[in-house]
Amino acid sequence: MTNLTAGRRPLTHQVSRWTCMAFMALTLAACGTVNPATGKRDFTPFMSPSDEMKVGQQEHPNVVKEFGGVYDNAQVAGYVAAVGGRLAANSDLPTMEFTFTVLDSPIVNAFALPGGYVYVTRGILSLFNSEAELASVLGHEIGHVTARHTAKRYNQAMFAGILGAGLGVALNNSAASELFNYGSQLYLLGYSRDQEYQSDELGVRYMTKAGYDPYASADMLRALQRQDALAAKIAQNENSSRPPEFFSTHPNTENRVQKATDEAAGTGVPVDARPRLKDRFLDALDGMLYGDNPEQGLIRGLVFWHPKMRFTFTAPEGYRLINTADAVLAQGPEGAGAILTLNEVAAGSATSAAMATAWKAFAGNTALQEVDNLTINGMEATTGWTQAKTKSGDVVARIVTIRYSPTRAYHFLMVTPVGLMDQVSEGLRRMTYSFRKIADDEVDKIKPLKLEIVTVRQGDTPTSLSKRMAFDDYQLDRFLMLNGLDAGAQVAGWWRAG
């Protein structure tokens, strides 16, 4: 005779309960409404269309803040909104209100929030060479909205969590639940890839209805692949990692360009039957900011300048600088790296107290060794270090706090594998000692990069034109990538130089 603990159901009852829940989910799936974009029934009980609007409205300010704010250029913003509005009017939800935002970020990306919020960065705009290519990426993101991909992923995740938890309870085994959830995550990853392909199809559909050349979709993807390949080449040559960009959130498969070409052919529109509107696109982008915004700081090789905050420093050889909204990263060889952050501090407080606050946020209650006071370019500073164990091995972590002003302190946090200390310690020391204030007469000399539209003259070649690029390295590679050209291509008409 089985002796059950009071208040606990037999195992068979628990399995039956969760089986019933799964059966209910499968049965209710047939009750969803047909989505005009996909032609299939939507079953999203955990996120309704009104919920999607709320999510978009709530997250929009956060997205804008995270990506450096809205690009303050009425010509570019108005142009993108006009192209987006034309596509939205030809989508499967023509009465839906869309919001198109150009983000002030050099990162190459485009994405959408539920509720009709579509974003493109300055970085991705700089890669396109026609209005039709812009239309293709906007159409793709509109497709994510009309197909309700966010709601579907959220719905799938909720069901996976519910069923996974149920399986764990039924088997009285948390490991089984974790295994189930891991499997569901793999399924959702694959489903997301399918969603990306579906958005490609919808983007071609919308741009074709709006009068654009559907074959520009494949060229848009080629432009992004060129940029991705160049970023990989530079990172490999500099022995550094790459910042996340378009293909970190969008699948880059070998057959994606071919699929886009096949979708375009399926529209019945002949090749070259429609204009790409290249001149109109280049006119709109002429003079657009390229790369970092001076308001957020500028990277010039190994030197970081912040004309607004009035400071500069130089990273060591072999490091790569990455500027974010909250910090400056210096990525070095084999796991070595540093981060520069800012803290507002109380006037009259000790610099050592500012360092202690920053260190605690970084390393908790780990004690610092050999805390010492020093002076860096006339500014009071404090430093300390410790050795710690990580999954990758033993590392040395050092903090250097520099008191820029009575109410402002900057912190260099440096982490270096123990085996690399002899190799990189001197370079990191020089980096911290290179931190200095920018003089008034230097601010006006720090100029941002802008896109310049130039007319090709007789005798011009990609090599000769690339020498006008405001870069000391990879000039030809950057020129070809920026203008959507392959090596050995001829130039004619209007082209861009950054």
C-alpha positions in Angstrom: 0.0 0.0 0.0 1.4 3.4 -1.0 1.8 5.9 1.8 1.4 9.4 0.3 2.6 12.6 2.1 -0.2 14.8 3.2 -1.2 17.4 0.6 0.8 15.8 -2.2 -0.8 14.4 -5.3 0.2 11.1 -6.8 2.7 11.3 -9.6 0.1 10.0 -12.2 -2.2 12.9 -11.3 0.6 15.4 -11.8 1.5 14.0 -15.2 -2.2 14.0 -16.2 -2.6 17.6 -15.1 0.3 18.8 -17.2 -0.7 16.6 -20.2 -4.1 18.3 -20.1 -2.5 21.7 -20.1 -0.4 20.8 -23.1 -3.6 19.4 -24.8 -5.4 22.7 -24.0 -2.6 24.7 -25.6 -2.7 22.7 -28.8 -6.5 22.8 -29.0 -6.7 26.5 -28.4 -4.1 27.1 -31.2 -6.7 26.5 -33.8 -8.8 29.4 -32.5 -6.4 32.2 -33.4 -7.2 34.8 -36.1 -5.6 34.8 -39.5 -2.7 37.1 -39.9 -2.9 39.0 -43.3 0.9 39.1 -43.6 1.5 35.4 -43.1 -1.8 33.9 -44.1 -1.7 31.8 -41.0 -3.6 31.8 -37.7 -2.0 33.7 -34.9 -2.4 32.3 -31.4 -0.7 34.7 -28.9 -2.7 34.6 -25.7 0.3 36.0 -23.7 0.7 39.1 -25.9 -2.2 40.8 -27.7 -1.9 43.5 -30.4 -2.7 46.1 -27.7 0.1 44.6 -25.5 2.5 45.0 -28.4 1.7 48.7 -28.6 2.4 49.1 -24.9 5.7 47.2 -25.2 6.8 49.4 -28.1 5.8 52.6 -26.3 7.5 51.5 -23.1 10.8 50.4 -24.7 11.1 53.1 -27.3 12.8 55.6 -24.9 15.2 52.9 -23.7 16.2 51.9 -27.2 16.8 55.6 -28.1 19.0 56.1 -25.0 21.0 52.9 -25.5 21.9 53.7 -29.1 23.1 57.3 -28.6 19.8 59.1 -29.0 18.0 60.2 -32.2 20.2 61.5 -35.0 19.5 65.2 -35.1 19.3 65.8 -38.8 15.9 66.7 -40.2 16.9 65.9 -43.8 18.0 62.4 -43.1 15.2 61.7 -40.6 12.5 63.0 -42.8 13.8 61.1 -45.8 13.8 57.8 -43.9 10.3 58.4 -42.5 9.0 59.2 -46.0 10.4 56.0 -47.5 9.2 54.0 -44.5 5.7 55.5 -44.7 5.4 54.6 -48.3 6.3 51.0 -47.5 4.0 50.8 -44.5 1.1 52.1 -46.6 1.8 49.1 -48.9 2.1 46.6 -46.1 -0.5 44.1 -44.9 -1.4 46.5 -42.1 -1.8 49.8 -44.1 -3.8 51.6 -41.3 -1.3 50.8 -38.6 0.7 53.8 -37.3 4.5 53.2 -37.7 7.3 55.3 -36.2 10.6 55.4 -38.0 13.7 56.5 -36.1 17.3 57.1 -37.2 19.6 56.4 -34.3 22.7 58.3 -33.7 25.0 55.3 -33.7 27.9 54.2 -36.0 27.0 50.5 -35.3 25.5 48.8 -38.3 22.0 47.6 -37.4 18.3 47.8 -38.0 15.5 46.4 -35.9 11.9 46.8 -34.9 9.9 46.8 -31.7 6.3 45.5 -31.6 3.7 48.2 -32.1 5.3 49.6 -35.2 8.6 51.1 -34.0 11.3 50.7 -36.7 14.9 51.7 -36.2 17.9 52.2 -38.5 21.3 53.5 -37.4 23.5 56.0 -39.1 25.9 53.1 -39.5 23.7 51.0 -41.7 22.5 54.0 -43.8 26.0 54.7 -44.8 26.3 51.3 -46.4 23.4 51.6 -48.8 23.8 52.9 -52.3 20.2 53.6 -53.3 16.7 54.3 -52.0 15.7 50.8 -53.1 18.2 49.3 -50.8 17.0 51.4 -47.9 13.4 50.4 -48.7 14.4 46.7 -48.6 15.7 46.9 -45.0 12.8 49.0 -43.8 10.4 46.6 -45.5 12.2 43.7 -43.7 11.7 45.4 -40.3 8.1 46.2 -41.1 7.6 42.5 -41.9 8.7 41.6 -38.3 5.9 43.9 -37.0 3.1 42.8 -39.4 4.0 39.1 -38.9 3.9 39.7 -35.1 7.2 37.9 -34.6 7.8 39.4 -31.2 4.4 38.3 -29.9 5.0 34.8 -31.3 8.4 34.4 -29.8 7.1 35.6 -26.5 4.2 33.2 -26.7 6.5 30.3 -27.5 8.8 31.2 -24.6 5.9 31.3 -22.2 4.6 27.9 -23.3 8.1 26.5 -23.2 8.5 27.8 -19.6 5.1 26.5 -18.5 5.5 23.0 -20.0 9.1 22.8 -18.9 8.2 23.6 -15.3 5.4 21.2 -15.5 7.6 18.4 -16.7 10.0 19.1 -13.9 7.2 18.9 -11.3 5.8 15.8 -12.8 9.1 14.0 -12.7 10.1 15.6 -9.4 13.4 16.4 -11.1 14.7 19.9 -11.8 17.4 18.6 -14.2 14.6 17.3 -16.4 13.0 20.7 -16.4 16.3 22.4 -17.3 17.0 20.0 -20.1 13.5 20.6 -21.5 14.0 24.4 -21.4 17.4 24.1 -23.1 15.8 22.1 -25.9 13.0 24.7 -26.3 15.7 27.5 -26.5 17.3 25.7 -29.4 13.8 25.4 -31.1 13.2 29.1 -30.6 16.5 29.9 -32.1 15.6 28.0 -35.2 12.2 29.6 -35.3 13.8 33.0 -35.2 15.8 32.1 -38.2 12.6 31.2 -40.0 11.1 34.5 -39.0 14.1 36.3 -40.5 13.5 34.6 -43.8 9.8 35.4 -43.6 10.6 39.0 -43.1 12.9 39.0 -46.1 9.9 37.7 -48.1 7.6 40.3 -46.7 10.1 43.1 -47.3 10.3 42.1 -51.0 6.5 42.1 -51.2 6.1 45.5 -49.6 8.9 47.2 -51.6 7.5 45.7 -54.9 4.0 47.0 -54.1 5.5 50.4 -53.3 7.2 50.6 -56.7 10.7 49.8 -55.8 13.1 47.4 -57.5 12.8 44.1 -55.6 16.2 43.0 -56.6 17.7 45.6 -54.4 17.0 43.4 -51.4 19.8 41.0 -52.5 22.2 44.0 -53.0 21.3 45.3 -49.5 22.4 41.9 -48.1 25.6 42.0 -50.1 26.4 45.4 -48.8 26.0 44.1 -45.2 28.2 41.1 -46.0 30.9 43.3 -47.4 30.9 45.3 -44.1 30.9 42.2 -42.0 33.8 40.7 -44.0 35.9 43.9 -43.6 35.1 44.1 -39.8 36.2 40.5 -39.5 39.4 41.2 -41.5 40.3 44.2 -39.3 39.6 42.4 -36.1 41.7 39.4 -37.1 44.6 41.6 -38.2 44.5 43.6 -34.9 44.0 40.4 -32.8 40.9 41.9 -31.3 37.2 41.0 -31.0 34.4 42.8 -32.9 31.5 44.9 -31.6 28.1 43.3 -32.2 26.4 44.5 -35.4 23.8 43.5 -37.9 24.6 39.8 -38.3 24.8 39.3 -34.6 21.0 39.7 -34.5 20.2 38.6 -38.1 21.2 35.2 -39.5 23.9 35.5 -42.2 23.6 32.4 -44.3 25.2 31.6 -47.6 21.9 31.1 -49.4 20.1 34.2 -48.0 21.2 36.4 -50.9 20.0 33.7 -53.4 16.7 33.4 -51.6 16.2 37.2 -51.8 17.0 37.0 -55.5 14.5 34.2 -56.0 11.8 36.2 -54.1 12.4 39.2 -56.4 12.2 37.0 -59.5 8.9 35.6 -58.1 7.3 39.1 -58.2 7.4 39.1 -62.0 9.3 42.4 -62.2 12.0 42.1 -64.8 15.6 42.8 -63.8 16.5 46.5 -64.2 12.9 47.4 -65.0 12.6 49.9 -62.1 15.0 52.7 -61.1 17.0 52.3 -57.9 16.8 56.1 -57.1 20.5 56.3 -56.3 20.9 60.0 -56.8 18.0 60.9 -54.5 19.4 58.6 -51.8 22.9 60.1 -52.0 21.6 63.6 -52.0 19.7 62.9 -48.8 22.8 61.5 -47.1 25.3 64.0 -48.4 27.1 65.4 -45.3 25.7 62.9 -42.9 27.8 62.2 -39.8 29.9 59.1 -40.3 31.4 57.1 -37.4 31.4 58.5 -33.9 29.5 61.6 -32.8 31.7 64.2 -31.1 29.0 64.5 -28.5 29.7 60.9 -27.5 33.5 60.9 -28.0 35.6 60.1 -31.1 38.0 57.3 -31.8 41.0 58.0 -34.0 43.1 54.9 -34.2 44.4 54.3 -30.6 43.4 57.7 -29.4 40.1 58.5 -27.7 38.9 62.1 -27.7 35.9 63.5 -25.9 35.6 67.2 -26.8 32.4 67.7 -24.8 33.8 66.1 -21.6 37.2 67.5 -22.4 39.5 64.5 -22.0 41.7 62.2 -24.1 43.8 59.1 -23.7 45.8 56.7 -25.8 45.3 52.9 -25.8 48.3 50.5 -26.0 49.5 49.0 -29.3 47.5 45.9 -30.1 44.4 47.1 -28.4 41.1 48.1 -30.1 38.9 50.9 -28.7 35.1 50.6 -28.7 32.9 53.5 -27.6 29.6 52.8 -25.9 27.0 55.0 -24.3 28.3 54.2 -20.8 32.0 53.4 -21.2 35.0 53.2 -23.4 36.3 49.7 -23.9 39.9 48.8 -24.8 40.1 45.2 -26.0 43.6 43.7 -25.9 45.3 40.4 -26.8 44.3 37.0 -25.3 41.7 38.2 -22.9 43.4 41.4 -21.7 41.2 44.5 -21.6 40.3 47.7 -19.9 37.2 49.9 -19.4 37.0 53.6 -18.7 33.9 54.7 -16.7 32.7 58.0 -15.1 31.3 58.6 -11.7 29.8 61.8 -10.3 31.3 62.3 -6.8 30.5 64.6 -4.0 32.6 67.8 -3.8 35.0 67.5 -0.9 35.0 63.7 -0.8 38.2 61.8 -1.0 39.4 60.3 -4.3 40.1 57.0 -2.4 36.4 56.9 -1.5 35.4 57.3 -5.1 37.7 54.5 -6.1 36.3 52.3 -3.3 32.8 52.8 -4.6 33.7 52.0 -8.2 35.7 49.0 -7.1 32.9 47.6 -5.0 30.5 47.9 -8.0 33.1 46.0 -10.1 34.4 43.3 -7.7 32.1 43.3 -4.6 33.9 42.9 -1.3 37.2 41.7 -2.9 40.0 43.6 -1.1 42.5 45.7 -3.0 46.3 45.4 -2.4 49.0 48.1 -2.4 46.6 51.0 -2.5 48.6 54.0 -3.5 48.1 57.7 -4.2 49.7 59.4 -7.3 49.4 62.3 -9.6 48.5 62.0 -13.3 48.9 65.1 -15.5 48.2 67.4 -12.5 45.2 65.4 -11.3 44.9 63.5 -8.0 44.7 59.7 -8.5 44.5 56.5 -6.6 45.3 52.9 -7.6 45.2 49.4 -6.3 45.1 45.8 -7.6 44.3 42.2 -6.7 44.7 38.8 -8.2 41.7 36.6 -8.8 40.7 33.3 -10.3 38.3 33.2 -13.3 37.0 30.4 -15.5 39.7 31.4 -18.0 42.5 31.3 -15.4 44.2 33.6 -13.0 44.0 37.4 -13.7 45.3 40.6 -12.3 42.7 43.3 -11.9 43.8 46.9 -11.3 41.8 50.1 -10.9 43.1 53.6 -11.4 40.8 56.4 -10.3 41.6 59.9 -11.6 39.9 63.0 -10.0 39.1 65.1 -13.0 37.3 67.8 -11.0 35.7 68.2 -7.5 32.6 66.4 -8.7 33.9 64.1 -11.4 36.1 61.0 -11.3 37.2 58.6 -14.0 38.1 55.0 -13.4 40.3 52.7 -15.5 39.4 49.1 -14.7 42.0 46.7 -16.2 41.9 42.9 -16.3 45.0 41.0 -17.5 45.8 37.3 -17.5 48.7 36.6 -15.2 50.7 35.2 -18.0 50.5 38.4 -20.0 51.5 40.8 -17.3 55.1 41.2 -18.4 53.9 41.8 -21.9 51.1 44.4 -21.4 51.6 46.0 -18.0 53.9 48.8 -19.3 51.4 49.7 -22.1 48.5 49.8 -19.7 50.5 52.0 -17.3 51.2 54.4 -20.2 47.5 54.4 -21.1 46.5 55.6 -17.7 49.3 58.2 -17.6 48.2 59.5 -21.1 44.8 60.5 -19.6 44.6 64.3 -19.7 42.3 67.3 -20.0 41.8 68.8 -23.4 42.8 72.4 -23.8 40.3 75.0 -25.2 42.3 75.5 -28.4 42.3 71.7 -29.1 38.5 71.3 -29.1 38.0 73.1 -32.4 40.6 70.9 -34.0 38.6 67.7 -33.2 36.4 67.2 -36.3 33.9 64.4 -36.9 33.8 62.5 -40.2 31.1 63.1 -42.7 29.9 61.4 -45.9 31.0 63.4 -49.0 29.5 62.8 -52.4 32.1 63.3 -55.1 31.9 63.3 -58.9 34.1 60.8 -60.6 36.4 62.4 -63.2 38.3 60.9 -66.1 41.2 58.8 -64.9 39.8 58.2 -61.4 40.0 54.7 -60.0 38.9 53.2 -56.7 42.6 53.4 -55.6 42.9 57.1 -56.3 39.6 58.0 -54.9 40.2 55.9 -51.7 43.2 58.2 -50.9 40.6 60.8 -50.0 39.3 58.6 -47.2 39.9 60.1 -43.8 41.5 56.9 -42.5 45.1 55.9 -42.1 44.4 52.2 -42.7 42.4 50.0 -45.1 41.6 53.0 -47.3 40.8 51.0 -50.4 38.9 48.3 -48.5 36.8 50.9 -46.8 36.1 52.7 -50.1 35.0 49.6 -51.8 32.8 48.5 -48.9 31.2 52.0 -48.6 30.3 52.1 -52.2 29.2 48.5 -52.7 32.1 47.7 -55.1 34.1 44.5 -55.6 37.8 44.6 -56.1 38.8 45.6 -59.6 35.5 47.4 -60.3 35.3 50.5 -62.4 33.9 53.8 -61.1 31.6 56.3 -62.7 29.0 58.8 -61.7 28.7 59.7 -58.0 30.5 58.0 -55.2 31.1 58.5 -51.6 34.2 59.2 -49.6 34.1 59.2 -45.8 
